[in-house]
Amino acid sequence: MNRTVLAIAAILAASSVDAREPKKSKEAAPPPPPAVEYELDDEQFGEELAEACIASPPEQETYDSRDNMLITRIDDGGRAFFHFEGGCDTNTMIFADSIAAEGGDACVSVGEALVFTSSYGASKKCVVEKINRWLDDELISPEYGR
């Protein structure tokens, strides 16, 4: 009887080991995308721009309060939508007192960086991935006009 019990116990123990799924090696999850993709069918997105020149003083807002996306007034009187590669948070963009290309001028091209600087001395570089014209008539700050 003991042999039978031991044989059954051995079979059950072996079958439960075989029944388990093999452990998966812990693979690193792919990094998240730098930003949630915006709606390409949004009627306010205009043509793609290779370059845009930021108006002074800067006048900016985020796109649905998302990181890595900015709408700002440009020097031709319109506005542009910037999509950054990553690491550009909403607070940095909104509270910047000055926005300029990395070289110091107002114009930036796709692949170059915009530098956001606050009055507290903090600054952050954000690399431009894409620029589109932003089509709307509503001013962010009406006192600046067009």
Accessible surface in RSA format (square Angstrom, percent):
REM  Atomic radii and reference values for relative SASA: ProtOr
REM  Chains: A
REM  Algorithm: Lee & Richards
REM  Probe-radius: 1.40
REM  Slices: 20
REM RES _ NUM      All-atoms   Total-Side   Main-Chain    Non-polar    All polar
REM                ABS   REL    ABS   REL    ABS   REL    ABS   REL    ABS   REL
RES MET A   1   182.77  94.7 138.21  91.5  44.57 106.1 115.22  98.0  67.55  89.5
RES ASN A   2   117.20  80.8 113.58 109.8   3.63   8.7  24.77  59.6  92.44  89.3
RES ARG A   3   208.01  87.3 202.90 103.4   5.11  12.2  76.33 104.3 131.68  79.8
RES THR A   4    77.48  55.1  72.76  73.8   4.72  11.3  48.59  65.3  28.89  43.7
RES VAL A   5    80.82  53.2  79.05  71.6   1.78   4.3  80.17  69.7   0.66   1.8
RES LEU A   6   124.34  69.2 120.71  86.4   3.64   9.1 120.97  85.0   3.38   9.1
RES ALA A   7    51.59  47.4  42.65  65.8   8.95  20.4  50.97  71.8   0.63   1.7
RES ILE A   8    93.21  53.0  92.65  69.0   0.56   1.4  93.21  67.1   0.00   0.0
RES ALA A   9    51.05  46.9  42.95  66.3   8.10  18.4  47.24  66.5   3.81  10.1
RES ALA A  10    62.32  57.3  49.41  76.3  12.91  29.4  57.89  81.5   4.43  11.7
RES ILE A  11   117.27  66.7 112.85  84.1   4.42  10.7 116.43  83.8   0.84   2.3
RES LEU A  12   112.94  62.9 109.59  78.4   3.35   8.4 109.94  77.2   3.01   8.1
RES ALA A  13    58.86  54.1  50.06  77.3   8.80  20.0  57.97  81.6   0.89   2.3
RES ALA A  14    56.23  51.7  48.09  74.2   8.14  18.5  55.26  77.8   0.97   2.6
RES SER A  15    54.72  46.2  47.02  62.7   7.70  17.7  41.43  88.2  13.29  18.6
RES SER A  16    55.06  46.5  49.12  65.6   5.94  13.7  43.41  92.4  11.65  16.3
RES VAL A  17    91.34  60.1  82.57  74.7   8.77  21.1  82.69  71.8   8.65  23.5
RES ASP A  18   119.75  83.9  90.47  90.0  29.28  69.2  33.04  77.8  86.71  86.5
RES ALA A  19    85.33  78.5  47.43  73.2  37.89  86.2  59.76  84.2  25.57  67.7
RES ARG A  20   164.49  69.1 147.89  75.4  16.60  39.5  67.89  92.8  96.60  58.5
RES GLU A  21   143.70  82.5 123.74  93.6  19.96  47.5  51.38  99.4  92.31  75.4
RES PRO A  22   117.90  85.9 100.60  91.7  17.30  62.9 112.37  92.8   5.53  34.4
RES LYS A  23   203.76  99.4 170.46 104.6  33.30  79.3 119.34 107.4  84.42  89.9
RES LYS A  24   179.44  87.5 153.07  93.9  26.38  62.8 102.79  92.5  76.65  81.6
RES SER A  25    89.54  75.7  64.87  86.6  24.67  56.8  56.80 120.9  32.75  45.9
RES LYS A  26   208.54 101.7 170.02 104.3  38.52  91.7 119.83 107.9  88.71  94.5
RES GLU A  27   149.64  85.9 120.24  91.0  29.40  70.0  45.52  88.0 104.13  85.0
RES ALA A  28   101.07  92.9  64.89 100.1  36.18  82.3  76.07 107.1  25.00  66.2
RES ALA A  29    84.62  77.8  59.52  91.9  25.10  57.1  64.77  91.2  19.85  52.6
RES PRO A  30   116.10  84.6  98.36  89.7  17.74  64.5 104.47  86.2  11.63  72.3
RES PRO A  31   116.92  85.2  97.66  89.0  19.26  70.0 102.99  85.0  13.93  86.6
RES PRO A  32   114.04  83.1  95.78  87.3  18.25  66.3 101.90  84.1  12.14  75.4
RES PRO A  33   101.09  73.7  82.87  75.5  18.21  66.2  89.92  74.2  11.17  69.4
RES PRO A  34    66.08  48.2  44.80  40.8  21.28  77.3  55.44  45.8  10.63  66.1
RES ALA A  35    11.93  11.0   0.03   0.0  11.90  27.1   7.85  11.1   4.08  10.8
RES VAL A  36    98.76  65.0  91.58  82.9   7.17  17.3  95.70  83.2   3.06   8.3
RES GLU A  37   108.21  62.1  96.11  72.7  12.10  28.8  58.91 113.9  49.30  40.2
RES TYR A  38     9.51   4.4   3.29   1.9   6.22  16.2   0.99   0.7   8.52  10.5
RES GLU A  39   101.99  58.6 100.08  75.7   1.91   4.6  33.88  65.5  68.11  55.6
RES LEU A  40   121.58  67.7  97.31  69.6  24.27  61.0  97.63  68.6  23.96  64.5
RES ASP A  41   120.30  84.3  93.54  93.1  26.75  63.3  50.91 119.8  69.38  69.2
RES ASP A  42    38.75  27.1  25.92  25.8  12.83  30.3  12.62  29.7  26.12  26.1
RES GLU A  43   159.57  91.6 136.00 102.9  23.57  56.1  57.46 111.1 102.11  83.4
RES GLN A  44    62.60  35.0  62.48  45.7   0.12   0.3  17.37  37.0  45.23  34.3
RES PHE A  45    28.36  14.2  10.22   6.3  18.14  47.2  10.22   6.2  18.14  51.9
RES GLY A  46    15.90  19.6   0.00   N/A  15.90  19.6   8.29  22.7   7.61  17.0
RES GLU A  47    99.90  57.4  85.55  64.7  14.36  34.2  61.92 119.8  37.98  31.0
RES GLU A  48   113.08  64.9  87.49  66.2  25.59  60.9  27.19  52.6  85.89  70.1
RES LEU A  49    26.20  14.6  22.32  16.0   3.88   9.8  25.38  17.8   0.82   2.2
RES ALA A  50    82.58  75.9  67.02 103.4  15.56  35.4  72.34 101.9  10.24  27.1
RES GLU A  51    92.83  53.3  77.59  58.7  15.24  36.3  16.08  31.1  76.75  62.7
RES ALA A  52     5.84   5.4   0.00   0.0   5.84  13.3   5.84   8.2   0.00   0.0
RES CYS A  53    20.26  15.3  17.48  19.5   2.78   6.5   0.74   1.9  19.52  21.0
RES ILE A  54     6.76   3.8   1.75   1.3   5.01  12.1   1.75   1.3   5.01  13.6
RES ALA A  55     9.46   8.7   5.10   7.9   4.36   9.9   7.54  10.6   1.91   5.1
RES SER A  56   103.17  87.2  74.31  99.2  28.86  66.5  42.02  89.5  61.15  85.7
RES PRO A  57    61.75  45.0  60.92  55.5   0.83   3.0  61.75  51.0   0.00   0.0
RES PRO A  58    29.00  21.1  17.21  15.7  11.79  42.9  17.21  14.2  11.79  73.3
RES GLU A  59     5.98   3.4   2.33   1.8   3.65   8.7   4.58   8.9   1.40   1.1
RES GLN A  60    23.46  13.1   8.40   6.1  15.06  35.9   1.96   4.2  21.50  16.3
RES GLU A  61    61.67  35.4  61.65  46.6   0.02   0.0  16.39  31.7  45.27  37.0
RES THR A  62    18.13  12.9   8.19   8.3   9.94  23.7   0.00   0.0  18.13  27.4
RES TYR A  63    14.94   7.0  13.90   7.9   1.05   2.7  10.27   7.7   4.67   5.8
RES ASP A  64   103.61  72.6  70.79  70.5  32.81  77.6  27.82  65.5  75.79  75.6
RES SER A  65    88.52  74.8  68.79  91.8  19.74  45.5  30.91  65.8  57.61  80.7
RES ARG A  66    64.60  27.1  60.24  30.7   4.36  10.4  19.26  26.3  45.34  27.5
RES ASP A  67    67.86  47.5  61.51  61.2   6.34  15.0  13.67  32.2  54.19  54.0
RES ASN A  68     4.63   3.2   4.63   4.5   0.00   0.0   0.00   0.0   4.63   4.5
RES MET A  69     0.00   0.0   0.00   0.0   0.00   0.0   0.00   0.0   0.00   0.0
RES LEU A  70     0.00   0.0   0.00   0.0   0.00   0.0   0.00   0.0   0.00   0.0
RES ILE A  71     5.41   3.1   5.41   4.0   0.00   0.0   5.41   3.9   0.00   0.0
RES THR A  72     0.00   0.0   0.00   0.0   0.00   0.0   0.00   0.0   0.00   0.0
RES ARG A  73    27.35  11.5  27.27  13.9   0.09   0.2   2.76   3.8  24.59  14.9
RES ILE A  74     6.72   3.8   5.86   4.4   0.85   2.1   5.86   4.2   0.85   2.3
RES ASP A  75    98.11  68.7  66.92  66.6  31.20  73.8  27.94  65.7  70.18  70.0
RES ASP A  76    88.09  61.7  48.75  48.5  39.33  93.0  45.79 107.8  42.30  42.2
RES GLY A  77    24.67  30.4   0.00   N/A  24.67  30.4  21.64  59.4   3.03   6.8
RES GLY A  78    16.57  20.4   0.00   N/A  16.57  20.4  15.03  41.3   1.54   3.5
RES ARG A  79     6.79   2.9   5.86   3.0   0.93   2.2   3.70   5.1   3.09   1.9
RES ALA A  80     0.00   0.0   0.00   0.0   0.00   0.0   0.00   0.0   0.00   0.0
RES PHE A  81     0.00   0.0   0.00   0.0   0.00   0.0   0.00   0.0   0.00   0.0
RES PHE A  82     0.00   0.0   0.00   0.0   0.00   0.0   0.00   0.0   0.00   0.0
RES HIS A  83     5.58   3.0   5.58   3.9   0.00   0.0   3.95   4.1   1.62   1.9
RES PHE A  84     0.00   0.0   0.00   0.0   0.00   0.0   0.00   0.0   0.00   0.0
RES GLU A  85    85.90  49.3  79.57  60.2   6.33  15.1  21.77  42.1  64.13  52.4
RES GLY A  86    30.45  37.5   0.00   N/A  30.45  37.5  13.04  35.8  17.40  39.0
RES GLY A  87    54.62  67.4   0.00   N/A  54.62  67.4  43.53 119.4  11.09  24.8
RES CYS A  88     0.88   0.7   0.00   0.0   0.88   2.1   0.10   0.3   0.78   0.8
RES ASP A  89    47.83  33.5  47.05  46.8   0.78   1.8  30.86  72.6  16.97  16.9
RES THR A  90    32.48  23.1  31.92  32.4   0.56   1.3  30.20  40.6   2.29   3.5
RES ASN A  91    98.19  67.7  95.41  92.2   2.78   6.7  17.41  41.9  80.78  78.1
RES THR A  92    33.87  24.1  20.60  20.9  13.26  31.6  17.39  23.4  16.47  24.9
RES MET A  93     0.00   0.0   0.00   0.0   0.00   0.0   0.00   0.0   0.00   0.0
RES ILE A  94    61.32  34.9  47.94  35.7  13.37  32.2  47.94  34.5  13.37  36.3
RES PHE A  95   138.02  69.0 126.90  78.6  11.12  28.9 131.80  79.9   6.22  17.8
RES ALA A  96     9.15   8.4   0.35   0.5   8.79  20.0   1.28   1.8   7.87  20.8
RES ASP A  97    80.23  56.2  61.93  61.6  18.30  43.3  31.10  73.2  49.13  49.0
RES SER A  98    53.23  45.0  52.84  70.5   0.39   0.9  39.63  84.4  13.60  19.1
RES ILE A  99    13.40   7.6   0.00   0.0  13.40  32.3   0.00   0.0  13.40  36.4
RES ALA A 100    27.82  25.6  27.60  42.6   0.22   0.5  27.60  38.9   0.22   0.6
RES ALA A 101     7.61   7.0   5.48   8.5   2.13   4.8   5.48   7.7   2.13   5.6
RES GLU A 102    97.51  56.0  74.10  56.1  23.42  55.8  29.90  57.8  67.62  55.2
RES GLY A 103    82.36 101.6   0.00   N/A  82.36 101.6  41.74 114.5  40.62  91.0
RES GLY A 104    56.62  69.8   0.00   N/A  56.62  69.8  30.76  84.4  25.86  57.9
RES ASP A 105    87.28  61.1  77.33  77.0   9.96  23.5  45.55 107.2  41.73  41.6
RES ALA A 106    44.27  40.7  37.05  57.2   7.21  16.4  39.01  54.9   5.26  13.9
RES CYS A 107    37.59  28.4  33.00  36.8   4.59  10.8   6.27  15.9  31.32  33.8
RES VAL A 108     0.27   0.2   0.00   0.0   0.27   0.7   0.27   0.2   0.00   0.0
RES SER A 109    31.52  26.6  31.52  42.1   0.00   0.0  16.59  35.3  14.93  20.9
RES VAL A 110    65.51  43.1  46.16  41.8  19.34  46.6  46.16  40.1  19.34  52.5
RES GLY A 111    51.12  63.0   0.00   N/A  51.12  63.0  26.53  72.8  24.58  55.1
RES GLU A 112    86.44  49.6  80.39  60.8   6.05  14.4  37.43  72.4  49.01  40.0
RES ALA A 113     5.19   4.8   3.62   5.6   1.56   3.6   3.62   5.1   1.56   4.1
RES LEU A 114     0.00   0.0   0.00   0.0   0.00   0.0   0.00   0.0   0.00   0.0
RES VAL A 115    31.98  21.0  30.83  27.9   1.16   2.8  30.83  26.8   1.16   3.1
RES PHE A 116     2.22   1.1   0.30   0.2   1.91   5.0   0.54   0.3   1.67   4.8
RES THR A 117    45.16  32.1  44.69  45.3   0.48   1.1  33.91  45.5  11.26  17.0
RES SER A 118    23.69  20.0  18.11  24.2   5.58  12.8  16.91  36.0   6.78   9.5
RES SER A 119    93.00  78.6  52.87  70.6  40.13  92.4  45.82  97.6  47.18  66.1
RES TYR A 120   206.17  96.3 170.03  96.7  36.14  94.0 129.62  97.4  76.54  94.4
RES GLY A 121    60.45  74.6   0.00   N/A  60.45  74.6  34.35  94.3  26.10  58.5
RES ALA A 122    67.55  62.1  54.98  84.9  12.56  28.6  65.28  91.9   2.26   6.0
RES SER A 123    73.17  61.8  38.84  51.8  34.34  79.1   8.59  18.3  64.59  90.5
RES LYS A 124    76.77  37.5  71.14  43.7   5.63  13.4  46.79  42.1  29.99  31.9
RES LYS A 125   122.70  59.9  99.59  61.1  23.11  55.0  57.40  51.7  65.30  69.6
RES CYS A 126     1.03   0.8   0.09   0.1   0.94   2.2   0.94   2.4   0.09   0.1
RES VAL A 127    52.93  34.8  50.58  45.8   2.35   5.7  50.58  43.9   2.35   6.4
RES VAL A 128     0.36   0.2   0.00   0.0   0.36   0.9   0.00   0.0   0.36   1.0
RES GLU A 129    77.36  44.4  63.35  47.9  14.01  33.4  27.13  52.5  50.23  41.0
RES LYS A 130    51.72  25.2  51.55  31.6   0.17   0.4  20.62  18.6  31.10  33.1
RES ILE A 131     0.00   0.0   0.00   0.0   0.00   0.0   0.00   0.0   0.00   0.0
RES ASN A 132    12.41   8.6  12.41  12.0   0.00   0.0   0.02   0.0  12.39  12.0
RES ARG A 133    57.38  24.1  57.38  29.2   0.00   0.0  21.38  29.2  36.00  21.8
RES TRP A 134    17.11   6.9  10.99   5.3   6.12  14.4   8.94   4.8   8.18  13.3
RES LEU A 135    86.10  48.0  76.35  54.6   9.75  24.5  80.40  56.5   5.70  15.3
RES ASP A 136    32.94  23.1  13.46  13.4  19.47  46.1  15.93  37.5  17.00  17.0
RES ASP A 137   136.72  95.8 116.18 115.6  20.54  48.6  37.95  89.3  98.77  98.5
RES GLU A 138   135.66  77.9 126.21  95.5   9.46  22.5  48.83  94.4  86.83  70.9
RES LEU A 139    44.94  25.0  32.87  23.5  12.08  30.4  33.04  23.2  11.91  32.0
RES ILE A 140    51.69  29.4  23.11  17.2  28.59  68.9  29.85  21.5  21.85  59.3
RES SER A 141    25.90  21.9  23.26  31.0   2.63   6.1   3.54   7.5  22.36  31.3
RES PRO A 142    96.04  70.0  83.23  75.9  12.81  46.6  83.43  68.9  12.61  78.4
RES GLU A 143   138.53  79.5  96.61  73.1  41.92  99.8  66.07 127.8  72.46  59.2
RES TYR A 144    92.32  43.1  64.87  36.9  27.45  71.4  35.43  26.6  56.89  70.1
RES GLY A 145    25.93  32.0   0.00   N/A  25.93  32.0  25.73  70.6   0.21   0.5
RES ARG A 146   143.48  60.2  75.44  38.5  68.04 162.0  67.64  92.4  75.84  46.0
END  Absolute sums over single chains surface
CHAIN  1 A     9522.3       7486.3       2036.0       5545.7       3976.6
END  Absolute sums over all chains
TOTAL          9522.3       7486.3       2036.0       5545.7       3976.6
